[in-house]
Amino acid sequence: MAPALSAEAVLNRTDDIVTEQAGLEGPLLPILHAVQAAFGYVPQETLPLIADRLNISRAEVHGVVSFYHDFREAPAGKHVVKLCRAEACQAQGADALADHAKARLGVDFHGTAKDVTLEPVFCLGLCACGPAALVDGRVVGRLDAARLDEILAGFGA
């Protein structure tokens, strides 16, 4: 595991990212995506710097981070399991699958246990193959509790 960066290093890298992206039209989202790509999440200490550099309020930056589900406010685990929450997958048993995943990992959505982060995702476009999931960036269709257990066991969870 990589050593944690100092607060100064995080702010310096964020400042570089803002400098690189600030000239774009509507730069907030690209900046937040770049910050998350750099650190694996959007550290809270970066929000005032981003707000100041873009001449917007901290509340506006925080609002964007908290509104969009893909932005993380804490580091994810080594593995990320995103379960589809769209209606088509719900009709195919996604609610029961989500309950099973939460019970198996002992966390709710956005939680991490046993180095696995569980997140909701709103439609993967696999409506005919529901319930669907995105497991470490790989699409999995027709997922059931037994198959999910196999995947999690492969992660040591």
KAZI-V755427 format. One record per residue. SS is DSSP state (2 for helix, 1 for strand, 0 for the rest). Layout:
{{SS} {SS}}
This chain:
{{0} {0} {0} {0} {0} {0} {2} {2} {2} {2} {2} {2} {2} {2} {2} {2} {2} {2} {2} {2} {2} {0} {0} {0} {0} {0} {2} {2} {2} {2} {2} {2} {2} {2} {2} {2} {2} {2} {2} {0} {0} {0} {0} {2} {2} {2} {2} {2} {2} {2} {2} {2} {2} {2} {0} {0} {0} {2} {2} {2} {2} {2} {2} {2} {2} {2} {2} {0} {0} {0} {0} {0} {0} {0} {0} {0} {0} {0} {1} {1} {1} {1} {1} {1} {0} {0} {2} {2} {2} {2} {2} {0} {0} {2} {2} {2} {2} {2} {2} {2} {2} {2} {2} {2} {2} {0} {0} {0} {0} {0} {1} {1} {1} {0} {0} {1} {1} {1} {1} {1} {1} {0} {0} {0} {0} {0} {2} {2} {2} {0} {0} {0} {1} {1} {1} {0} {0} {1} {1} {1} {0} {0} {0} {0} {2} {2} {2} {2} {2} {2} {2} {2} {2} {2} {0} {0} {0}}
